[in-house]
Each structure stands twice: as structure tokens, then as C-alpha cells.
Amino acid sequence: MDVTSDLFRGVRARGSLFGSSVLSPPWSLQFVDGAPLTLCTVLTGGGWIVPEGCPPERLDAHDTIVVRGPTTFTFVDEPGSTAEPIVCGVDCATPEQGGTRHRLGWHDPGEGGGGDSTATTLVVGAYPVRGEMSRQLMDALPVVLRVDAGDTGDPVLDHLAAEVARDEPGQQVVLDRLLDWMLVCTLRTWLDRPGGHPPAWWTAQKDPVVGQALSLLHTEPAAPWTVGELARRTGVSRSTLAKRFAGLLGEPPLTYLTRWRMTLAADLLVQQESSTVAQVARAVGYTDPFAFSVAFKRLRGTNPSEFRRAAAA
């Protein structure tokens, strides 16, 4: 398991909102739900994304933008469009709000009434974000990020376009997987962009020594790790590992491990309501529930039981 895979675990398109529209100007679609993450891709044509409080972004065919909630946005043919806005909100709620997959007037552009080769085809996927693990990922993202055509790999978009045009059993599952694929490719490309400033965890996992150490910690977070054992497994001295790890991540290996364990514990406390604090403690490597509670409160500002009650309120 690597850091990125762990952070993406809570960002999945399980029955997520999926919308598609074939548009001829003028148009104005308002997305008002403020989903935690919304991915917008233009399959054909072009238009403008206007996020609330941010400058407009031009999108042409195969360009992709991700908007981080709770920011709302509008998709228009031109800035200042006079088209009557269509509000996408009531049926575009996330699944937790009772929403379902929503298709915004989709029809196959190759069929009657939709054969205008100049029409713009927009697809939108809105993602719920679950748990503390994914918070690190969200914290690394700006309000709006873009990846231009070709950078994410056109095969992803080709599959997406083909599936959108179908209406067959199992389509929701296929769309969910394609949206997961598209989002991961988009964010990975953005994090790797030339001249960017990616978060420390993204850079560190590419280091041959620190990346291996991180993989060990994330694969077996409950193991009784020591700096010596990590150094042995990564093939370097303790001092070399400690220096490289702190240099890239800003903290020693075992401090990182404690913080990651508490992140895992926070999610377990919420997701596994029947588990006792002692069981959660053991799951993240603590044989003593008291020591676990002390570590949890030191990093989270509240003890495990209070954290669970607050999350359930």
C-alpha cells in the first residue's frame, strides 16, 4: 500500500452523481450542491467554468477541471452569457442527501436532433469524501485545478464517452469505475505537473528509501516498528533513514507513524461503531488502550470516546 492509495480510499464514486449534457449556445448550468469534489470534463466543443469567487476557466475538448467544495460553479457558453440558468441541485444531491445519478438531458449527438457537430458535451461527476484519511488529500488541493487535454490520457475519456451513450444493466458500476479512474489520473497528473508544489507526502513516496519506508508503514501500520527495523528493511543505516525521512516529510519516522495511526483510528471509531476503544487501539498497534487514548488526545485534542460521540451527533 502506498500513501496515495490510502488517501484515495475515502474518495470513491460509489453510486455518485453523474451528469451529462449536450449543449448548443447559449447555455448556463448552475451547480449549487457544493459537493466535496466535482470533476468536469468536456468531451466535445467547449465552454467556460465560472467557480464562485474565482476567475472563469476556459474548457475545450478533453480538458478537465476539479472543483473542491463547498465552492459552487456555473458552466456557460461565454462569460456573461444571457441564457436562463438551469439549476442543477435538487436531483444532483450526493447519495447521502438522497440523490441519485442524474442525466442532464443526455442524448447521443449522432442521433436525430443531436447531430450538431458544434454542440458541447459536458460530463460531471460529484464525489462524496469520507473519513479522516482523505482529509490530507483534500488539504493538498486548491479550490480549482485543471489538467489540459492529452495530459490524463485520452483512452480514459474515450471509454467514458462510449459508456455515457449507453443505457444498459450495470452501467452505474461501469461509470463509477471510470470516474474513479478519471479522477485518480487527473489528480496524479496535476500533482506531478512541472513547476508545481506538491505536498510533502507526494514527493517523499518517490524517494527510493523514504518511499519504501512509507510503503511499509502504510501496509502494516499496526506492526511494532522501530527506526532500526525500518532501516534494516530499506537497506540503509538508522541515521540515513532518519535524516532523509525528516528532510522530506518534516518529522521523524515514528512521529509520522503515530500521526497516521491516529488518522486510521479516527476513521475506525466512526465506521466501526460496535468496536470498543480497546479493539480500535489494537487495530492500530496499541496493546494498552490508555496509551492509545493519551496519544489520540494529544494529536486530536479529544479522547477517542468523545471523538466518536461528536462524530455521531
N, C-alpha and C positions, 0 to 999 in steps of 0.2 A: 504493500500500500504506500502511495506517495502522498505528499501534503496536499497537492491539488485535488486528487481523487477524494480525499477525506473532506475537504472543504466543499466539494460539489455534491456531497451525499444528500444534503438538505435542499438542493436546488434541482428538482426533478419535475418533468412535465407529466404528472400523473393525472390524466383527465383534465389537463389545463385548458384554459380558454384558447381557442384557435379561431381566428377570424380571417376571412379573405374577401377582397372586393375587387371588382373590375370597374374602373372609373373612367369617365370621359369628362373633361373640364366643362364648367367649373365644378369643383367639389370642395367639401370641408368636413372631415370626420374628426369629432372631438372624443378623445379617450380620457374618461374622467375618473376611472376607478383607482388610479394611483397604485397599481399592483407593485409588489416589491421589485420585480424585474420584468420589463416588457421588451421583447425583441421584435423589430420591424424590418422587413426585407421587401424590396421592390423586385418583383420578378420580371416585369416588362414596363416600359415607359419611365416615368419619373414624377417627382413631386417634392414637396417641402415638409419636413417635420418641424413643428414650432413648439418646443417644450416651454412650459410656463417658466418665466424668469430667465430664459436662455435665448441666445440668438438662433434664428432659423438655420436648419441644416438641409442642404440640397441632397436628395437621394435619386440616383439614377439606377438603371437595371443592375441588379445583383449587389448593390450597396446595402449595407446593414447598419442599423443603429440599435443600441441597447439603452433604454431609459430606466434609471433607478428611481423607484418610488420613494415618497408619495407624489413625486412630480407628475403632473398631468400634461398632456400634449395634444396637438392638433395636426392632422395631415391634410395639406391643402395643395391645390394645383399651382398656386402662386402666392407669395406673401401678400396679404391684403385682399385675398380672394373675397368676392362678394357673394359667394354661394351660401345658401342657407345651411347652417351647420347641422349635421346629423350626429346626435349624441350617442356614443357607444358606452353604455354604462349599466343599464338595467339588466340586459341579458349578458353583459360582459363581466359579471362578477366572478371572482375567483371561486373555485369549488367550495371553499369553506363558507362562503357567503350565499351558497345555494345556487351558484351559477352553473351553466353547462357550456360545452363547446358551442361557439356561436359562429355562424357563417353569414357574413355581411353581404348578402346579395350575390354570392358566388355563382358564376356560370362560366362554362367553357368558352373562351374567346373564339374558338374555332367553330362554334355552333351558331345557329341563327340568332340575330340580334346582338351577338357579342363578337362579331368578326372584325371590329375596328382594330387594325394593326397598331394604331397610335394610342390605344387605351392603356391605362396604367393598372397593373395588377399588384396589389399590396397584400402581404401576409403578415399577420400579427400573432405572436404567442406571448401570453401573460403567465408569469411564473409565481406561485407561492414560494416563499423561502422559509424553511423550517429549521429551528434549532440554533444553538449557540455556535456550532461548528461553522455554519455558513456565514456567521457574522463577520469573520475575518475576511472572507471573500467580498462581502458587500462593502466593508470598510475600505477595501482597496480600489473600489470603482468610483469614477466621477458620476455626476448626475446624468451626463450623456456621453457615450463613447461610440465611435464609428469605426467600421472596417470597410474599406473600399472593395469594389468588385474584383474578383480574382484572388484576393488575399485569403479567403476562407476555404476556397476550393469549390469550383462550380459544380462538381458532382453532387455535393450536398443539396444545392439548390435545384438541380435537375430532378433528383429524387423527390424533393419536396413539391415541386410544381406538378409532377406526374401524379402524386398521391392526392393532392388537393382536388384535382379534377375528377377523382373517383368518388363513388358513394357505395362502398362495399362493406360486408361484415369484417370487423377487425380494424376498420380504418382508424379509429381513435387511438388504438395501441400503436399503429404504424406512425401516425402523426406525432404522438408523444415521443417516440424514439427518435424520429427525425428532428424534432425540435430540440431534444437533448443534444443530439449530435451537432446541430447548428449552433446552439448556444455555447457549447464547450469549444468548438472550433473558433467561434468569434472571439470569445474571451481569451483563449490561448494566443490567438494571433495578436490581439490588442496588447496583452501583457508582454509579448515578445517584440513589439514594434521598435524599429530603430529610433534611438534618441529618447525613448520612453524612460520612465522612472518607476519600474515595477516594485512591488512590495518585497521586503527582505526575504520572505519565505519562498518567493518565486525564483529569485536569484540563487539562494542558498541550495535549493534542491538540485541545481545543475552542477554544483561543485562535486568533484569525484569523491571527496572524503566526507564532507558535510552532508551531501545528498544521500550517501549511503547510510550515514548515521541517522538522518531524519527518517529514511525508509524503515530502518529497524525500530525506531521509537514509535512510528505510526502503525507498523504491522503488529507489534507486541507491546502496547502501551502499559500493560499490567505486569510485564516482566520485571524482575529485580535488577534493573540496570544500574551500573556504575560507570564512571568515566573510563576506568580501566577496561571493563568488558567491551564498551563501545569502541575504544581504541584498538583492542585486540581484533574485534570483528571487522574494523575498517582498515586494518593493516598499518596503523601509524602509532606514534607514541602518544601518551596521555597529554603531554604538553602541546604537541602539534594539533591534536584534535580540539583541545580546549581553546587554543588561540584562534584556529580557523573558524570554529563554531561561533565564538563570541564576536569575531570580526565581521562575520556575515549576518548574524542574527541579533547581535547586541546583548546577548545573555549567555550564560554557561549552559551546557547540555542538560544538566539535571534541573535547572530552573525552568528551561523550556519544557521539559518533560512534565514537571509539576503543573505548569500552567495548562498544558494540553490535557492532562488527566482531569483537571477541574472542568475544562470545557466539555469533555466527554461525560463527566459526572453530571453536569448541569442538564445535558440532554437526557440522560438516563433517568434522572429524578422526575422529569416531566413526562417522558414517553412510557416509562415502566412504573405506573402508579402503584402496582401491587408489590414492587420490590422495596425492601426495607433499606434504611440508610446503610446498614452493615453490608447488605448484599451489593449495593452500589459501590461502596468502598472497596470490597473485594474485586469487583469487576474492573476497577481502575488501578489495582495494585496495592491496596492498603489492607493489611490484616487487622489493624486497630481502627475501629470506627471513630474513636476520639481523635486520633492523629489526623484522620481524614477530615473530620469536621473542622479542626483547627486550621488545616491547610485551605479548606474550602472558604472559610470565613475570612481568612487573611487575603485571599485573592478576589473574593466576590462580595465581601462586605456584609454577608449574612450567612447564617448556618444552613446546612442542607435542608432541614425541615422547614425553616422559614422561606427559603427559596422556592421549595415545592408548593407551599401554600399560596405564595404570592403569584406563582405562575398559573395556578388553578383558579385564581379569583377572577 
